């Protein structure tokens, strides 16, 4: 049985909040709906929030039906500060790969500059893979939706920063909130040192 795996991350660049890594695992018995070609064959950031949520609901349903497996790991701003964003993303990938029990012989498709350890012998990193490879698009949606939901939760715990709107990215409103309120416990100090 051929197992295909898609991997992508969301939240590499924000000033606050975790980075999210999404992994989707599909065996040869399931075909991704052709509708995905028209909707998810684009960077998940370009999809409307409603479209991402609809696709995420479909992904959850497919998992309930046993057609696919997916996982998402959130690695905190504190860990990003301590070990760097690349290390944080690697940790997130390792967590998801373990959770989904991904065999080392799987065909793994990763977006951008991501890669797994060399023992995953059939891996391929694809620039803008979330725009061209449907299984990476699904992983991208998993990561983006999970992270956005988490940022909305953080917005309630740390009001006044607008996390529910900009999701931690460096907008003018976000910078203004930092100047007014200071740095919160979920900000990435290592990122802010370079910018403030």
C-alpha positions as CSV (number, residue, x, y, z in Angstrom):
1,X,0.0,0.0,0.0
2,X,1.3,3.4,-1.0
3,X,1.1,6.0,1.8
4,X,1.3,9.7,0.8
5,X,2.0,12.4,3.3
6,X,1.7,16.2,3.1
7,X,3.4,18.6,5.4
8,X,3.2,22.4,5.8
9,X,3.5,25.0,8.5
10,X,1.7,28.2,9.3
11,X,3.0,31.1,11.4
12,X,6.7,31.2,10.7
13,X,6.8,35.0,10.6
14,X,4.5,36.4,13.2
15,X,5.6,38.4,16.2
16,X,3.4,36.5,18.6
17,X,1.9,33.1,19.1
18,X,3.1,29.6,18.2
19,X,4.1,28.1,14.9
20,X,1.8,25.4,13.6
21,X,2.8,22.3,11.6
22,X,0.1,20.3,9.8
23,X,0.5,16.8,8.5
24,X,-2.0,14.8,6.4
25,X,-1.6,11.1,5.7
26,X,-3.5,9.4,2.9
27,X,-3.3,5.8,1.7
28,X,-3.7,4.6,-1.9
29,X,-7.4,3.8,-1.4
30,X,-8.5,7.4,-1.0
31,X,-8.7,10.0,-3.8
32,X,-8.7,13.7,-2.9
33,X,-11.8,15.2,-4.4
34,X,-11.2,17.0,-7.7
35,X,-12.9,20.1,-6.2
36,X,-9.6,20.6,-4.3
37,X,-7.9,21.4,-7.5
38,X,-10.0,24.5,-7.8
39,X,-10.1,25.6,-4.2
40,X,-7.0,24.4,-2.3
41,X,-4.5,24.6,-5.1
42,X,-3.6,27.9,-3.9
43,X,-1.7,29.2,-0.8
44,X,-4.0,28.7,2.1
45,X,-3.4,32.3,3.1
46,X,-5.2,33.4,-0.1
47,X,-8.3,31.4,0.7
48,X,-11.0,33.1,2.7
49,X,-11.3,32.1,6.3
50,X,-14.7,30.5,5.5
51,X,-13.2,28.4,2.7
52,X,-10.4,27.2,5.0
53,X,-13.0,26.3,7.7
54,X,-15.1,24.3,5.2
55,X,-12.1,22.3,4.0
56,X,-11.0,21.7,7.5
57,X,-14.5,20.4,8.4
58,X,-14.2,18.0,5.4
59,X,-10.7,16.9,6.6
60,X,-12.1,16.2,10.0
61,X,-15.0,14.2,8.5
62,X,-12.6,12.1,6.3
63,X,-10.6,11.3,9.4
64,X,-13.7,10.2,11.2
65,X,-14.5,7.9,8.3
66,X,-11.0,6.4,8.4
67,X,-10.0,7.7,5.0
68,X,-7.2,9.9,6.1
69,X,-5.2,10.8,9.2
70,X,-4.1,14.3,10.2
71,X,-2.3,16.0,13.1
72,X,-1.3,19.5,14.0
73,X,1.4,20.6,16.5
74,X,1.7,24.1,18.0
75,X,5.1,25.0,19.2
76,X,5.1,28.0,21.5
77,X,6.7,31.4,21.2
78,X,8.8,30.6,24.3
79,X,10.3,27.6,22.5
80,X,10.9,29.6,19.4
81,X,12.8,32.1,21.4
82,X,14.8,29.4,23.1
83,X,15.7,27.3,20.1
84,X,14.8,29.2,17.0
85,X,12.0,29.0,14.5
86,X,13.7,26.2,12.4
87,X,14.1,24.0,15.5
88,X,10.5,24.7,16.5
89,X,9.2,23.6,13.1
90,X,11.3,20.5,13.2
91,X,9.8,19.6,16.6
92,X,6.3,20.2,15.3
93,X,7.0,17.9,12.3
94,X,8.4,15.2,14.5
95,X,5.4,15.4,16.9
96,X,2.9,15.0,14.0
97,X,4.8,12.3,12.2
98,X,4.9,10.3,15.4
99,X,1.2,10.9,16.2
100,X,0.2,9.8,12.6
101,X,2.5,6.8,12.7
102,X,4.1,7.7,9.4
103,X,6.2,4.8,8.0
104,X,9.7,5.9,6.8
105,X,8.9,4.4,3.4
106,X,6.0,6.8,2.8
107,X,5.9,9.3,-0.1
108,X,6.3,12.6,1.7
109,X,5.6,15.9,0.1
110,X,6.8,19.0,2.0
111,X,6.2,22.7,1.3
112,X,8.9,25.4,0.9
113,X,12.1,24.6,2.6
114,X,10.9,21.9,4.9
115,X,12.5,18.5,5.1
116,X,12.5,15.4,7.3
117,X,15.5,13.3,8.5
118,X,17.2,11.4,5.8
119,X,15.7,8.0,6.8
120,X,12.5,9.2,5.1
121,X,13.9,8.1,1.8
122,X,10.9,9.1,-0.4
123,X,10.6,12.8,0.6
124,X,10.3,15.7,-1.8
125,X,10.4,19.4,-0.9
126,X,8.4,21.5,-3.3
127,X,8.6,25.3,-3.5
128,X,5.1,26.7,-3.3
129,X,3.9,23.1,-2.9
130,X,0.7,24.3,-1.2
131,X,-0.3,25.8,-4.5
132,X,0.4,22.8,-6.7
133,X,0.2,19.6,-4.6
134,X,-3.3,18.9,-3.1
135,X,-2.0,16.9,-0.1
136,X,0.3,19.7,0.9
137,X,-2.7,22.1,0.4
138,X,-4.6,20.0,2.9
139,X,-1.8,20.1,5.4
140,X,-1.5,23.9,5.0
141,X,-5.2,24.2,5.7
142,X,-4.9,22.1,8.9
143,X,-2.0,24.2,10.1
144,X,-3.6,27.6,9.3
145,X,-7.0,26.9,10.7
146,X,-5.6,25.4,13.9
147,X,-3.3,28.3,14.4
148,X,-5.9,30.9,13.7
149,X,-8.3,29.3,16.1
150,X,-5.6,29.3,18.8
151,X,-4.8,33.0,18.2
152,X,-8.5,33.8,18.7
153,X,-8.3,32.0,22.0
154,X,-5.1,34.0,23.0
155,X,-6.9,37.2,22.1
156,X,-9.3,36.6,24.9
157,X,-6.5,35.8,27.4
158,X,-4.4,38.8,26.2
159,X,-6.9,41.5,25.1
160,X,-6.0,44.7,23.4
161,X,-3.4,43.3,21.0
162,X,-5.9,42.3,18.2
163,X,-4.6,38.7,17.9
164,X,-8.1,37.7,16.6
165,X,-7.6,40.1,13.6
166,X,-3.9,40.0,12.6
167,X,-3.1,36.6,14.2
168,X,0.1,37.9,15.6
169,X,1.6,39.3,12.4
170,X,3.4,42.6,12.4
171,X,0.7,45.0,11.4
172,X,0.7,48.7,12.3
173,X,-2.1,48.1,14.8
174,X,-0.1,45.3,16.4
175,X,3.0,47.5,16.7
176,X,0.9,50.2,18.2
177,X,-0.6,47.8,20.8
178,X,2.8,46.6,21.8
179,X,4.0,50.2,22.3
180,X,0.9,50.9,24.4
181,X,0.7,47.6,26.4
182,X,4.2,46.2,26.3
183,X,5.2,42.7,25.3
184,X,2.9,39.8,26.4
185,X,3.9,36.3,27.5
186,X,3.1,35.0,24.0
187,X,5.2,37.4,22.0
188,X,8.4,36.2,20.3
189,X,11.0,38.3,22.0
190,X,13.7,37.1,19.6
191,X,11.6,38.5,16.7
192,X,10.8,41.8,18.4
193,X,14.4,42.6,19.2
194,X,15.1,42.8,15.5
195,X,12.1,45.0,14.8
196,X,11.4,47.4,17.7
